[in-house]
Amino acid sequence: MSGRLFQRWLGLSLVAAIVLVAILAPWLAPYDPNMSSGSVLSRPSAANIIGTDQLGRDVFSRLLYGARVSLVIGLAASLVGMVIGVPIGLVSGYVGGKADLAVVQVVDILISLPAIVMALIITAVVGASVTNLILILGILKWPIIARIVRGQVLVLREQAFVEAARSIGCTTTRILARHIAPNIMRVLGAQFAIATSTSIFTAASLSFLGLGLPPPAADWGGMVQSGFDYMFLNPLLTLAPGAAVTLTVLSFYLIGESAK
């Protein structure tokens, strides 16, 4: 088995496992993720296999439900980025001229801005919610997607099969939809996986910095931040959600890199 194929199957297997955990969270979690108890900051035990947090909530249950939040934000943000970036990249690369120049200038400006800083500023202004985070991260992702798509289209538009379609009178829309778009699906799939990976990481970073989903949401980044002050009492309060973020980000990244 080649290295890329192994990466792809490993990434797909891990993502499938994480998705399955997210779907089955209500049945796998031993407790309600937001249910407090008198057992505060308890160490791992048979009743609480990872322990409890400062409010007496079961960390393992919150970890399972956190998979739902991270996957929804990551996948939906990537989808928003694709919906915006793919059409812009297709049209810009195929049409060229002043329209292409204008798109390139806008894309270059947006890409040059630090994504995490922009996410912090926008989130601080509009507030943190699942919908807001999806839109913010999706808007931050589309310039990169548009640039990649545009680069692919610049190569494909000079190919013989595109010239043949143009010579028989195919419209621009038909050429883009039937001849160019299908030939960049592999690149789009890779970019979608990588965008999902970075979106999950950025969302967790925002939560760690205090600008993520408000309590009592079971959010991995927020769990890392809240458990940081109790590292010496129970390191798993921080290490467990941190490992969950790392594993999920790595899984999507492996898929994206193997598909390039």
N, C-alpha and C positions, 0 to 999 in steps of 0.2 A: 504494500500500500504506500503510495507516494505521500510526501510530507503534507502537501496541500489537501489531499483527500482525507488524511487523518485529522488535520485541523478542522475541516468542514464537518466531519462526522462527530468529532468531539464537541465542537460548538453546538451543532444541532441537538446532540444528546443532552447537553447541559441545559440548553434553552427549553427543550421539551420537558425536562424534569422540573425546571423552575415554573414553567407555565402550568404544569400539572399540580404543583404545590399551591400555586395561586388559586387555581380553580377549586381545589379540594380543601382550601384553608378552613372553611366552616366545619368540616368534618375532621380534619387533622388537628386543629387547635384544641387543646384540652380546656381552655377557658375563653371567655369573652375578652378580646384584646383591650378593652377599655374598663374592665371591671377591677376596681381597687379592692384591696384586702388589708388585714391587719399585719400581714407578713411583709414588712418593708425591708428592701435591700437584703433579702435572704440569699444565701448561697445556693448553688445547684443541689437539688435533692430529687427524690422520687416524685414528689408533688410538682415541683417546678424544675425541670431539667436544666435550665439555664439560669434560674433564679428569678427574683422579682426586682422591679425598679424602685425608685424613691417613692412611688405612690402605691406600691404593693401590687402592681400589675404583672402578669406573667409575661416574661420577656420572650419566651419561645412562641407563645400565641401571637404576640405583636410582630415577631419576626416573620411568621407565616403570612399574616395579613399585609405586612409591608411589601411582600412580593407583588400583590395586586396593585398597589399604588405605584410602585416603580415601573411595572410593565405597562400600565395604562398611560402614564406620563411619557415614558420613553417611546413607545410605539406610536401613540397619537401625535406627539411632537414631530416625529420623523415623517409621518403621513402628511402633516400640515406643511412641512418643509418641501416635501415632494410635490404636493399639489401646487405650491407657488413656484418652486424653482424649476421643475421639469418643463412646463410650457414656456417659461421665459427663456430658458437655455436653448430649447428647440428652435424657437422663432428667431432668437438673436443669432444663433450660429448659422441658420439657413439663410436668413434674409440678408444679414451683413449690413454694410453701409453705416449711415449715421445712427440708426437704431441700435445696431450692434455696439458701436462706439459708446453710446450713452449707457447701455446696459453694463458694459465692461467697467466704465468709470464708477457707476453706482456700486457694482459688486465689489470692486477693489476697495472702495472706501469702507464698505460694511465689513468686509473680511479683515481689514486692517485694525478694526476696533476689537479690543479684548472681549471675548464672548462672556466670560464670567463677570466682568465689570459691568457690561451692558445689562446682563441679566439681573445683577444686584440693583442697579439704578431703576430699571423698569419695574421690577418686583416691589421695590420700596415705594414707588409712586402708585401703582395700580392695586397693590395688595396681593397676597398669596392665596391661591385656591387651585384646585386641580385644573380647572378650565384656563385660568390665567397663566399657569405654568406651561400648559400645553401650547397655548398661543405664543407666549414669549419665546420659548425654546424653538418652536417651529419657525418663527420669524427670524430667529438668529441662525437657523440652519439653511434657509433657502439660498443665500448667496453662494455658499460652497457647492450646493447641489447644482445650481444654475451654471456655475463656472465649469464643473465637470461635464455636464451635459453639452454645453456649448463646445467644449474641446472635442468631444466625440463627433458632434454634428459637423464641425469644420472638416474633419477627415472624411466622413461618410458622404457629404454632399458632392464630393469630387469623384466618387466611385462610378463605375460604368453603369451599374444597375439604376442609380439615381438619374444619371444622364439619359438613360433609355426611357425611364418613366417620364422625365421632363419632355423628351422629344415627341412622345405620343399624346401630349396634352394633359397629363395629370396635373391637378391643381396642387398648390403648395400644401394645403391641408391633407390631401390624400397622400402625397409623398411623405410628409412627416409622420402620418399615422400608420401607413401601410408598409413603408420601405425603410424609414430611418429609425423610428421608435422601437420596432421589434429587434433591431440590431444593437441596441444599447441596454436591453433588459438586464443582461448580466452585470453590467456596470451599475445600473440602478439598484439591483438587488444588493450588491456589495455596499454601495453607499447608504442604502436604507439601514442595513445592519450596523454599519459604523456610526451613522447618525443616531440610531437608537442607543448604542453604547454610550456615546458622549452625552446624550440627553439625560440618561439615567444618572450618569456621574455628575453632571451639572446640577440636576435637581437635588441630588444628595448633598452636594456642596452648599447650595443655597440653604438647605435645611440646617446643615451644620453651622452655618454663619448666622442663623436665626431668622432667615427670610423665606423659609420653606412653608409647608403646610402647617396651619395653626393646630394646637392641641385640640382634642386628644387623638388626632390622626396617627395611625401606626405607620410612621415614615422612617425608613432606615437611616437617613441622614440626621433626622431629629433624634433618633435613638442613640446614635454615636455621640451627638453633642450632649444629650442629657446624662449619658452614662460616663462621660469623661471625668466628671468630678468625683466619681466613685470607683475609679480604676483600682485602687488598692484594696477596696472591699470585695469587689467582684469584677475582674477584668473582662469577663464575658459580656457585661452590659454594653461595652463598646466594641470589643473584638468580634462578637457574633454578627451584629448588623454591618460592621465594616467588612467582614469576610463575605457577607451576602452581597453587598454592593460590588466588591471586587470580582466575585465569581460571575455575577450577572453581566457586568461590563465586559469581562474577559470572554464570556461565551459569545456575545454578539460580535465582539471584535474578531474572534477567530473565524466566525462565519464570513464576515466582511472581507478579511484579508485573504481567505482561501478562495473567494469567488472572483478576485481581481484577475 
